[in-house]
Amino acid sequence: MLRQVLHGGLRTSFSKLGHFVANHPVFFASAPVLVSILLGASFSRYRVEENVEYLLAPKHSLAKIEGNLVDSLFPVNRSKHTLYSDLQTPGRYGRVIITSSGRGNMLDQHHIDLILKLHSLVTKIQVHMLGINYTFAHMCILDDNKSCIVDDILQVLEELKGARLANRTGFAIRYPITYLRDGREVYIGHQLGGVQPPGKERVKFAEAVQLTYYLQAVNSLNDVVAAKWEAKFCETVEGFQEENSELRVFPFTSSSLQRDFQKTSKVSERPLLTSLSLCVSLAVLFCSMRDCVRTKPWLGLLAVVTMSLATLTSAGIVNLTGGKYNSTFLGIPFIVLGHGLYGTFEMLSSWRRTREDQHVKERVAAVFGDCVLPLTASTAMYMVTFGIGASPFTNIEAVRIFCRNTCISVFFNYLYILTFYGSNLVFTGYLENNYQHNIFCKKVPRPELLQQKPMWYRFLMYTQYNEEGAEATDMNAYESHLLVSFMKRYYCDWITNTYVKPFVVLFYLVYISFALMGYLQVSEGSDLSNVVATETSTIAYTTAQQKYFSNYSPVIGFYIYESIEYWNASVQEDVLEYTKGFVRISWFESYLSFLRKLNMTTGLPKRNFTELLRNAFLKLPQFYHFSDDIIFGKRSGGEVDVVASRMFLVAKTTENKREEMYILLDTLRKLSLTSKVKFIIFNPSFVYMDRYASSVGAPLKNSCISALFLLFFSAFLVADSLINVWVTLVVASVEFGVIGFMTLWKVELDCISVLCLIYGVNYTIDSCAPLISTFVLGRDFTRTKWVKITLERHGVSMLQSYLCYTVSLLPLAGVPSNLTRTLFRCLFLTAFITFFHCLAILPIMLTFLPPSKKKRKEKKSAESREEIECVEMVDSTRVVDQITTV
């Protein structure tokens, strides 16, 4: 009883709100426009977020802590050339992959000359700044000899060229670890690609060579110069390819990822305008009908204007609060569109059910009483689910910022629908009540006067006066609308047909089967190339990287951060066991081999072990570079000890390189917790991989849990708790299908798809809640009859909003960007599967599942009906006394 009283009280309150809006339509129509214009003027503060790591890397992760510890021991800036990673290398750098346009060997003399020529051009690039011409020599990272650090493959190629000129045959390149003439051991697995034959024997053929030029950026001036140098680096490399058509080059710099990430916004400008135009056109078309008085094309246009004003207002607030834009914001207008379209079309549908002989204010009050309560509930669900995503619990900044701005946009969209759209409903209502043309605002003549006019005038001014037929009901005037007529006369009877039901149930079982098949194949996508525009240097470089350099993982730093007994044989066995199976660049292993070559045991006393390491091993030219990998410290007694050291490990990988890195990271982390030797592992790419799956999935999980709690507690407030049970089941079915089918459509679970899944929860509730509520609260008729009534009341608005929304999504499919591709596929699947559930699955299920309906009581005899003077008609909006003449 309390629930019914509360439900009725809320409807009455919203009805009074509608009456208040109808009394002040000018104020409520102008205030949102003025607010939007004032806040929109803040676009002078428009700023773009340039730090991709800040947006997409988990904020709180073990990898960041490990990175800080590593940097305190061995500066990462100087270790970049050794601690190699693909797209996540810190600092400034320029990188290029060089291949042959045919299938040429990059180790033949011609290609070696071209590679060395390109290297010479790169080192001669000049950047003019403050009267100084900066070259690579001014900005490069220096080694202990004050020489620029360059890739070892360049020295390998120079030695190979010298050997050929001197006609020496003893020089051989090994892979992935080779030896230079001075005996130094170097790893070239990420510098030489497409190697044949693969293995430790002599390399005879290579398809690609990769060169990296690391720059210093120790202050703001250095950073500006390095940024300009990167731009000139790309120009130089591309110009070199034009001069040498037999080569193909793929340049990449530290700013390429950020530039290509933001490029999505630029290439999406025209498709977004196309989406807006299509949505406006379809909204105007769906609100139009043959009757020039009852047609509402302006309301279709103003519905889209309402959502545009809400988006502009939220954008102004973001600017004023110091927020920065990024390409993920492209999804916010489509979320606002999905939220607003169904609400505005539902208000228009409710308007069609009101009596035309009522005053406009009463009709608007009835519309508010009918529609605002479910709109308020769905808006509250948006605020809760996206509010949880905007909380500090969200570990990915891009998701948190997106959810925060979505909450602002949806909130203002809700306010503007009640005020701006509601006041315009009042204006069009006065036009209708006064029988004025809804476009030209001209009074429509009565039928007897209209017949005297020309044919074109009669065509434009056609309408149906109430006096034309005494037997016509209020709804008959609107049945000429194409979608209303289709839903009432054809679709409702067809979907409830006994012979159609088995096929729909079978189709649903097929849907569940395919969704389950995709659900079992869900994969997390932390690949940064998934959020950039497709026709960019990042995608071209990533494709070449995957093709030629996918045999080995990024170089993993293995850091022993405390003093251990390196001289102890058992400790030596433990360290070698931990690094077993990897390609190793290790001072420790080289030192043990050095001792064995001297016919000495590796289990020396501590003092002898350390002294030989410092004064013999590290003094040799071929081992001198290992000095950067060992930190010595003096104990209290003056004894020197190794307090920390590092080694480099490389794992053999296949095409599923990223998935294997997840497994490898997890395995090594667990080993570090249980091993006797205390070590950590680090690579700059771990910052993106570490806890990415849990960080991405957490907002979705938290939003779903909060939605379930909200549905559970609101069960005590709604008129019938079965409404929430059905809503929960439909949401679960839709989300399950979206996750499954997006996986089959090659969409990974990344931050964009997770945001779309959070939106899918709200979009489904928006669409199915009015249908379920009307059906559950219905009495006196059979289930099939109430399914038909429910579809007649809400099916048209759902069909209109779905078609407008889907058509507005189509231009996104043509945007050359992986981000918009994910956005389009997820949003399209959400809209389509929700539409399939609400107009096919749900009507069928409700015909034979709870709640049950009591059949109509026996019809009263004709004699008893003649004695009735008043028949009470009950529908979802009002109780009307229709006086019947007997």
Stockholm file with secondary structure:
# STOCKHOLM 1.0

chainA/1-886         MLRQVLHGGLRTSFSKLGHFVANHPVFFASAPVLVSILLGASFSRYRVEENVEYLLAPKHSLAKIEGNLVDSLFPVNRSKHTLYSDLQTPGRYGRVIITSSGRGNMLDQHHIDLILKLHSLVTKIQVHMLGINYTFAHMCILDDNKSCIVDDILQVLEELKGARLANRTGFAIRYPITYLRDGREVYIGHQLGGVQPPGKERVKFAEAVQLTYYLQAVNSLNDVVAAKWEAKFCETVEGFQEENSELRVFPFTSSSLQRDFQKTSKVSERPLLTSLSLCVSLAVLFCSMRDCVRTKPWLGLLAVVTMSLATLTSAGIVNLTGGKYNSTFLGIPFIVLGHGLYGTFEMLSSWRRTREDQHVKERVAAVFGDCVLPLTASTAMYMVTFGIGASPFTNIEAVRIFCRNTCISVFFNYLYILTFYGSNLVFTGYLENNYQHNIFCKKVPRPELLQQKPMWYRFLMYTQYNEEGAEATDMNAYESHLLVSFMKRYYCDWITNTYVKPFVVLFYLVYISFALMGYLQVSEGSDLSNVVATETSTIAYTTAQQKYFSNYSPVIGFYIYESIEYWNASVQEDVLEYTKGFVRISWFESYLSFLRKLNMTTGLPKRNFTELLRNAFLKLPQFYHFSDDIIFGKRSGGEVDVVASRMFLVAKTTENKREEMYILLDTLRKLSLTSKVKFIIFNPSFVYMDRYASSVGAPLKNSCISALFLLFFSAFLVADSLINVWVTLVVASVEFGVIGFMTLWKVELDCISVLCLIYGVNYTIDSCAPLISTFVLGRDFTRTKWVKITLERHGVSMLQSYLCYTVSLLPLAGVPSNLTRTLFRCLFLTAFITFFHCLAILPIMLTFLPPSKKKRKEKKSAESREEIECVEMVDSTRVVDQITTV
#=GR chainA/1-886 SS CHHHHHHHHHHHHHHHHHHHHHHSHHHHHHHHHHHHHHHHGGGGGCCBCCCHHHHHSBSSCHHHHHHHHHHHHSCHHHHTTTSCCSSCCCSEEEEEEEEESSSCCTTSHHHHHHHHHHHHHHHTCCEEETTEEECHHHHBCBCTTSCBCCCHHHHHHHHHHHHHHTTCCCCCCCSSEEECTTCCEEECTTTEESCBSCSSSCCCBCSEEEEEEEECCSSHHHHHHHHHHHHHHHHHHHHHHHHCTTEEEEEEETTHHHHHHHHHHHHTHHHHHHHHHHHHHHHHHHTCCSCTTTCCHHHHHHHHHHHHHHHHHHHHHHHHTTCCBCGGGGGHHHHHHHHHHHHHHHHHHHHHHSCTTSCHHHHHHHHHHHHHHHHHHHHHHHHHHHHHHTSTTCCBHHHHHHHHHHHHHHHHHHHHIIIIIHHHHHHHHHHHHTTBCTTTCCBCCCHHHHTTSCHHHHHHTCCCCGGGCTTCCTGGGGTTSHHHHHIIIIIHHHHTCTTTHHHHHHHHHHHHHHHHHHHTTCCBCCCGGGGSBSSSHHHHHHHHHHHHSCSBCCCEEEEECSCCCTTSHHHHHHHHHHTTTSEEECHHHHHHHHHHHTTCCSCCCHHHHHHHIIIIITTSGGGGGGGGGEEEEECTTSCEEEEEEEEEEECBCCSCHHHHHHHHHHHHHHHHHHCSSCEEEECTTHHHHTTHHHHHHHHHHHHHHHHHHHHHHHTTTSSCTHHHHHHHHHHHHHHHHHHHHHHHTTCCBSHHHHHHHHHHHHHHHHHHHHHHHHHHHCCSSCHHHHHHHHHHHHHHHHHHHHHHHHHHHGGGGGSSBHHHHHHHHHHHHHHHHHHHIIIIIHHHHHTTSSSCCCCCCCCCCHHHHHTCCEEEEECSSCEEEEECCC
#=GC SS_cons         CHHHHHHHHHHHHHHHHHHHHHHSHHHHHHHHHHHHHHHHGGGGGCCBCCCHHHHHSBSSCHHHHHHHHHHHHSCHHHHTTTSCCSSCCCSEEEEEEEEESSSCCTTSHHHHHHHHHHHHHHHTCCEEETTEEECHHHHBCBCTTSCBCCCHHHHHHHHHHHHHHTTCCCCCCCSSEEECTTCCEEECTTTEESCBSCSSSCCCBCSEEEEEEEECCSSHHHHHHHHHHHHHHHHHHHHHHHHCTTEEEEEEETTHHHHHHHHHHHHTHHHHHHHHHHHHHHHHHHTCCSCTTTCCHHHHHHHHHHHHHHHHHHHHHHHHTTCCBCGGGGGHHHHHHHHHHHHHHHHHHHHHHSCTTSCHHHHHHHHHHHHHHHHHHHHHHHHHHHHHHTSTTCCBHHHHHHHHHHHHHHHHHHHHIIIIIHHHHHHHHHHHHTTBCTTTCCBCCCHHHHTTSCHHHHHHTCCCCGGGCTTCCTGGGGTTSHHHHHIIIIIHHHHTCTTTHHHHHHHHHHHHHHHHHHHTTCCBCCCGGGGSBSSSHHHHHHHHHHHHSCSBCCCEEEEECSCCCTTSHHHHHHHHHHTTTSEEECHHHHHHHHHHHTTCCSCCCHHHHHHHIIIIITTSGGGGGGGGGEEEEECTTSCEEEEEEEEEEECBCCSCHHHHHHHHHHHHHHHHHHCSSCEEEECTTHHHHTTHHHHHHHHHHHHHHHHHHHHHHHTTTSSCTHHHHHHHHHHHHHHHHHHHHHHHTTCCBSHHHHHHHHHHHHHHHHHHHHHHHHHHHCCSSCHHHHHHHHHHHHHHHHHHHHHHHHHHHGGGGGSSBHHHHHHHHHHHHHHHHHHHIIIIIHHHHHTTSSSCCCCCCCCCCHHHHHTCCEEEEECSSCEEEEECCC
//
